[in-house]
Amino acid sequence: MNAEALVEVVLPGTVEPEGLQIRHGAVPAPGPGQALVRMEATGVSFAEQQMRRGRYYDQPPFPFVPGYDLVGTVLATGGGVGRDLAGARVAALLKVGGWASHVLVDAADVVEVPPGIGAAEAETLVVNGITAWQMLHRKARVRAGQTVVVHGANGGVGSVLVQLAHAAGVRVIGTASARHHDALRERGVTPVDYRGDDVAARIRALAPAGVAAVFDHIGGRGIVDSWRLLAPGGTLVSYGSASTRDDEGSKQWPVLKLLGRVWLWNALPNRRRAYFFNVWAGRALAKDRFRARLRADLTEVFAAARRGDVTAQIAARLPLDRAAEALRLAESGTVVGKVVLTP
């Protein structure tokens, strides 16, 4: 372990991707309850795209090391770690800190990756898989035979959502730009071009009676259209505000507006419900329950991958020192799946 050196990518402020910095240092030693993980794969999620603009609603102050999740091998553990984790390949949800060669995590937060799933494949399923599983099964509670709408069906979360929905026997209408439609049809998705006129009207034509659920990462004014697509008993799950990524002003305001709409819709007697999904909800109040739920759900996602119900969508693999290129690629909107960073 002493022969290794720490390499990490630092986000110094609101910069273009090329403004990311590479920092070198000593590999840290795990403290009580911690595990030292040598990163094998981390990824570029939408959160980092917002963070570099200062637009992620609860990001830490600059400078910091981004990286929402990672997969790697445990090199050492600190005192009080009950499980024999040394040498195990694990996944961890972090929010920040993953874009580094070595990362300290709370040992209670890691989930072992089953044999037969590669590091990069597993990485695409951590935050994206947990988010998709919990929205589909804990919030929308979908059932076989229902129809749902997935906005951004070719994206990191969207592509996992589509596959998990099909595994549950659910029909999917997916929005994406036209160049992704053939790939979506091959996955059994009915595609709709989100860049065309009146997207909501075209979706209603495909599902005149309404849909059981809409999964919306776009936010903004379009969230009202998503709500109106629901059939009685349907569920809207909002999980982001991509449409406001490049806006100026308060980074909290778009989320507060979404929360206000959700509260209002749920207060009305309309036989539909809405959620603003936050993967971290409940962690502060009930950490053990949060960890147990996360472990159970990620285990379900990994099991789905081993069965072949979910195939990892790796858009590109780039080394950590090319994080700027990886971030630029992820922001281009031209890729399917997730851009993965490796050591």
C-alpha positions as CSV (number, residue, x, y, z in Angstrom):
1,M,0.0,0.0,0.0
2,N,2.9,2.4,0.8
3,A,4.3,2.1,-2.7
4,E,1.1,3.5,-4.1
5,A,0.3,7.2,-4.6
6,L,-3.0,9.0,-4.4
7,V,-4.2,10.6,-7.6
8,E,-7.4,12.7,-7.5
9,V,-9.3,15.1,-9.7
10,V,-10.2,18.4,-8.1
11,L,-13.1,20.7,-9.1
12,P,-11.6,24.1,-8.1
13,G,-14.7,26.2,-8.9
14,T,-17.2,27.0,-11.6
15,V,-14.9,26.1,-14.6
16,E,-15.2,24.5,-18.0
17,P,-14.3,20.7,-17.9
18,E,-10.7,21.7,-19.0
19,G,-10.4,23.6,-15.7
20,L,-10.4,20.4,-13.6
21,Q,-7.1,19.8,-11.8
22,I,-5.1,16.7,-11.1
23,R,-3.7,16.4,-7.5
24,H,-1.2,13.9,-6.2
25,G,-0.6,12.9,-2.6
26,A,-0.1,10.1,-0.1
27,V,-2.6,7.3,0.1
28,P,-4.7,7.9,3.3
29,A,-4.9,5.2,6.1
30,P,-8.4,4.1,7.2
31,G,-9.6,5.3,10.5
32,P,-12.1,3.5,12.8
33,G,-15.1,2.1,10.9
34,Q,-13.5,3.0,7.5
35,A,-12.4,1.0,4.5
36,L,-9.7,2.1,2.0
37,V,-10.9,1.3,-1.5
38,R,-8.6,1.3,-4.5
39,M,-10.8,2.7,-7.3
40,E,-11.3,0.4,-10.3
41,A,-14.2,2.4,-11.9
42,T,-16.0,5.6,-11.2
43,G,-18.3,7.6,-13.5
44,V,-19.7,10.8,-14.8
45,S,-23.2,11.4,-13.7
46,F,-25.5,14.4,-14.3
47,A,-24.6,15.6,-10.8
48,E,-21.1,16.4,-11.8
49,Q,-22.3,18.4,-14.8
50,Q,-24.4,20.5,-12.4
51,M,-21.6,20.8,-9.8
52,R,-19.0,22.3,-12.2
53,R,-21.6,25.0,-12.8
54,G,-22.3,25.4,-9.1
55,R,-25.8,24.2,-9.8
56,Y,-26.2,21.1,-7.7
57,Y,-28.5,21.9,-4.9
58,D,-26.4,20.6,-2.0
59,Q,-22.9,20.4,-3.3
60,P,-20.0,21.2,-0.9
61,P,-18.0,24.4,-1.2
62,F,-15.2,24.5,-3.8
63,P,-12.6,23.1,-4.2
64,F,-13.6,19.4,-3.8
65,V,-13.2,16.0,-5.5
66,P,-16.3,15.0,-7.5
67,G,-17.4,11.5,-8.1
68,Y,-20.9,10.2,-7.1
69,D,-20.1,6.5,-6.8
70,L,-17.3,4.0,-7.4
71,V,-16.4,0.3,-7.6
72,G,-13.1,-0.9,-6.3
73,T,-11.1,-3.3,-4.1
74,V,-10.8,-2.9,-0.4
75,L,-7.1,-2.6,0.5
76,A,-7.4,-2.1,4.2
77,T,-9.9,-1.5,7.0
78,G,-9.8,0.5,10.2
79,G,-10.6,-0.6,13.7
80,G,-14.1,-1.8,14.6
81,V,-14.9,-3.1,11.1
82,G,-16.8,-6.3,11.7
83,R,-16.9,-7.7,8.2
84,D,-13.8,-9.2,6.7
85,L,-13.7,-6.8,3.7
86,A,-10.0,-6.8,2.8
87,G,-9.6,-7.9,-0.8
88,A,-13.3,-7.7,-1.6
89,R,-14.6,-5.9,-4.6
90,V,-17.2,-3.4,-3.4
91,A,-19.5,-0.6,-4.6
92,A,-20.2,2.6,-2.8
93,L,-22.5,5.6,-3.2
94,L,-20.6,8.7,-2.2
95,K,-22.1,11.9,-3.7
96,V,-18.5,13.4,-3.9
97,G,-15.0,12.0,-3.7
98,G,-15.1,9.1,-6.2
99,W,-12.8,10.6,-8.8
100,A,-9.7,9.4,-7.1
101,S,-7.3,6.4,-7.2
102,H,-7.9,5.7,-3.5
103,V,-11.0,6.6,-1.5
104,L,-11.9,6.3,2.2
105,V,-15.5,5.2,2.8
106,D,-17.5,4.1,5.8
107,A,-17.3,0.3,5.8
108,A,-21.0,0.1,6.6
109,D,-21.8,1.9,3.3
110,V,-20.1,-0.5,0.9
111,V,-22.0,-3.3,-0.9
112,E,-20.1,-6.3,-2.3
113,V,-20.2,-6.8,-6.0
114,P,-21.0,-10.4,-6.9
115,P,-18.7,-12.4,-9.1
116,G,-19.2,-12.2,-12.8
117,I,-19.8,-8.5,-13.0
118,G,-16.8,-6.4,-14.1
119,A,-15.9,-3.2,-12.3
120,A,-17.0,-0.8,-15.1
121,E,-20.2,-2.8,-15.6
122,A,-21.0,-2.6,-11.9
123,E,-20.2,1.1,-11.8
124,T,-22.9,1.9,-14.3
125,L,-25.4,0.3,-12.0
126,V,-24.6,2.0,-8.6
127,V,-26.3,5.4,-8.5
128,N,-28.2,4.8,-11.7
129,G,-29.3,1.3,-10.6
130,I,-30.3,2.3,-7.1
131,T,-32.2,5.4,-8.5
132,A,-34.0,3.4,-11.1
133,W,-34.9,0.5,-8.8
134,Q,-36.2,2.7,-6.0
135,M,-38.2,5.0,-8.3
136,L,-39.8,2.0,-10.2
137,H,-40.5,-0.3,-7.3
138,R,-40.6,1.9,-4.1
139,K,-42.2,5.0,-5.5
140,A,-44.2,4.1,-8.6
141,R,-44.8,0.5,-7.5
142,V,-45.3,-0.6,-11.1
143,R,-47.1,-3.8,-12.0
144,A,-47.0,-6.0,-15.1
145,G,-49.1,-4.8,-18.0
146,Q,-48.9,-1.1,-17.1
147,T,-47.4,1.6,-19.4
148,V,-44.9,4.1,-18.2
149,V,-43.0,7.1,-19.7
150,V,-39.3,7.4,-19.3
151,H,-37.9,10.8,-20.3
152,G,-34.3,10.5,-21.5
153,A,-34.6,6.8,-22.1
154,N,-31.1,6.6,-23.6
155,G,-29.4,8.2,-20.6
156,G,-27.6,6.7,-17.6
157,V,-30.6,6.3,-15.3
158,G,-33.1,6.1,-18.2
159,S,-31.4,3.1,-19.8
160,V,-31.5,1.2,-16.5
161,L,-35.1,2.2,-15.9
162,V,-36.2,0.9,-19.3
163,Q,-34.6,-2.5,-18.7
164,L,-35.9,-2.9,-15.1
165,A,-39.4,-1.9,-16.3
166,H,-39.3,-4.5,-19.1
167,A,-38.2,-7.1,-16.6
168,A,-41.3,-6.3,-14.5
169,G,-43.5,-6.7,-17.6
170,V,-44.1,-3.0,-18.1
171,R,-44.5,-1.3,-21.5
172,V,-42.2,1.8,-21.9
173,I,-42.7,4.9,-24.0
174,G,-39.3,6.7,-24.0
175,T,-38.3,10.2,-25.0
176,A,-34.9,10.7,-26.7
177,S,-33.4,12.5,-29.7
178,A,-34.1,10.8,-33.1
179,R,-30.6,9.3,-33.4
180,H,-31.3,7.1,-30.4
181,H,-34.7,5.7,-31.6
182,D,-33.4,2.6,-33.4
183,A,-31.5,1.5,-30.4
184,L,-34.5,2.1,-28.2
185,R,-36.8,0.1,-30.5
186,E,-34.3,-2.8,-30.2
187,R,-34.9,-2.6,-26.5
188,G,-38.7,-2.7,-26.9
189,V,-39.2,1.0,-26.2
190,T,-41.7,3.1,-28.2
191,P,-39.6,6.2,-28.9
192,V,-40.8,9.8,-29.0
193,D,-38.5,12.6,-30.2
194,Y,-38.4,15.1,-27.3
195,R,-37.2,17.8,-29.7
196,G,-40.4,17.7,-31.8
197,D,-43.6,19.7,-31.4
198,D,-45.9,19.0,-28.5
199,V,-44.2,15.9,-27.0
200,A,-47.1,15.5,-24.5
201,A,-49.7,15.2,-27.3
202,R,-47.7,12.6,-29.1
203,I,-47.4,10.5,-25.9
204,R,-51.1,10.9,-25.2
205,A,-51.8,9.5,-28.7
206,L,-49.8,6.4,-27.7
207,A,-51.6,6.1,-24.4
208,P,-55.0,7.8,-24.6
209,A,-56.1,6.6,-21.2
210,G,-53.0,8.0,-19.5
211,V,-50.0,6.1,-18.1
212,A,-49.3,4.5,-14.8
213,A,-46.1,6.5,-14.1
214,V,-43.8,9.2,-15.6
215,F,-40.2,9.4,-14.7
216,D,-39.0,13.0,-15.3
217,H,-35.4,14.3,-14.8
218,I,-36.0,17.4,-16.8
219,G,-38.1,19.5,-14.4
220,G,-38.9,23.1,-15.4
221,R,-42.2,23.9,-17.1
222,G,-42.4,20.5,-18.7
223,I,-43.1,18.9,-15.3
224,V,-46.8,20.0,-15.7
225,D,-47.1,18.1,-19.0
226,S,-45.7,15.0,-17.2
227,W,-48.3,15.3,-14.5
228,R,-51.1,15.6,-17.0
229,L,-50.0,12.4,-18.7
230,L,-51.0,10.3,-15.7
231,A,-54.0,8.1,-15.6
232,P,-56.1,8.0,-12.4
233,G,-54.0,6.2,-9.7
234,G,-50.8,7.2,-11.6
235,T,-47.5,8.4,-10.2
236,L,-45.1,11.1,-11.3
237,V,-41.5,10.7,-10.1
238,S,-39.4,13.8,-10.6
239,Y,-35.7,13.2,-10.0
240,G,-33.9,16.3,-11.4
241,S,-34.0,19.6,-13.1
242,A,-31.9,19.1,-16.2
243,S,-33.7,21.9,-18.0
244,T,-32.3,24.4,-15.6
245,R,-28.7,23.1,-15.7
246,D,-27.4,26.3,-17.5
247,D,-29.6,28.8,-15.7
248,E,-28.2,31.6,-13.6
249,G,-29.3,32.5,-10.0
250,S,-30.1,30.3,-7.1
251,K,-29.3,26.6,-7.5
252,Q,-32.0,25.7,-4.8
253,W,-34.8,27.6,-6.5
254,P,-35.6,25.0,-9.3
255,V,-35.7,22.2,-6.7
256,L,-37.9,24.3,-4.3
257,K,-40.3,25.0,-7.1
258,L,-40.5,21.3,-7.9
259,L,-41.1,20.5,-4.3
260,G,-43.8,23.1,-4.1
261,R,-45.6,21.6,-7.1
262,V,-45.3,18.1,-5.7
263,W,-46.8,19.3,-2.3
264,L,-49.7,21.1,-4.1
265,W,-50.5,18.2,-6.4
266,N,-50.5,15.7,-3.5
267,A,-52.8,18.0,-1.5
268,L,-55.4,18.0,-4.2
269,P,-58.0,15.2,-4.4
270,N,-57.0,14.0,-7.8
271,R,-56.3,10.3,-7.4
272,R,-52.8,10.8,-8.6
273,R,-49.5,11.3,-6.6
274,A,-46.2,12.9,-7.2
275,Y,-42.7,12.5,-5.6
276,F,-39.5,14.4,-5.9
277,F,-37.0,11.6,-5.6
278,N,-33.7,12.1,-3.7
279,V,-31.6,9.0,-3.4
280,W,-30.3,10.3,-0.1
281,A,-33.7,10.8,1.5
282,G,-33.8,9.4,5.0
283,R,-30.1,9.0,5.6
284,A,-29.8,11.8,8.1
285,L,-32.7,10.5,10.3
286,A,-32.3,6.8,10.0
287,K,-28.9,5.9,8.8
288,D,-29.1,2.1,9.5
289,R,-32.4,1.8,7.7
290,F,-31.1,3.9,4.8
291,R,-28.1,1.6,4.5
292,A,-30.1,-1.6,4.7
293,R,-32.5,-0.4,2.0
294,L,-29.6,0.7,-0.3
295,R,-27.9,-2.6,0.2
296,A,-31.1,-4.6,-0.6
297,D,-31.9,-2.5,-3.7
298,L,-28.4,-2.6,-5.1
299,T,-28.2,-6.3,-4.5
300,E,-31.5,-6.6,-6.5
301,V,-30.0,-4.6,-9.4
302,F,-26.8,-6.7,-9.4
303,A,-29.0,-9.9,-9.4
304,A,-30.9,-8.5,-12.4
305,A,-27.6,-7.9,-14.2
306,R,-26.5,-11.5,-13.5
307,R,-29.8,-12.8,-14.9
308,G,-29.3,-10.7,-18.0
309,D,-32.4,-8.5,-17.3
310,V,-30.1,-5.5,-17.2
311,T,-27.1,-5.0,-19.5
312,A,-24.5,-2.3,-18.5
313,Q,-24.6,0.6,-20.9
314,I,-21.0,1.9,-21.0
315,A,-20.8,4.9,-23.3
316,A,-17.0,5.2,-23.0
317,R,-14.1,4.3,-20.7
318,L,-11.4,6.9,-20.1
319,P,-8.6,7.0,-17.6
320,L,-8.9,9.3,-14.5
321,D,-6.4,11.8,-15.9
322,R,-8.7,12.4,-18.9
323,A,-11.7,13.4,-16.6
324,A,-12.1,16.7,-18.5
325,E,-12.6,14.8,-21.8
326,A,-15.0,12.4,-20.0
327,L,-17.1,15.2,-18.6
328,R,-17.2,17.0,-21.9
329,L,-18.3,13.7,-23.6
330,A,-21.0,13.1,-21.0
331,E,-22.3,16.7,-21.5
332,S,-22.5,16.4,-25.3
333,G,-25.8,14.5,-25.2
334,T,-24.4,12.2,-28.0
335,V,-23.8,9.0,-25.9
336,V,-25.9,6.1,-24.8
337,G,-25.3,5.0,-21.2
338,K,-22.6,6.2,-18.8
339,V,-19.1,7.5,-19.3
340,V,-16.8,5.5,-16.9
341,L,-13.5,6.6,-15.5
342,T,-10.8,4.0,-14.7
343,P,-7.4,4.3,-12.9
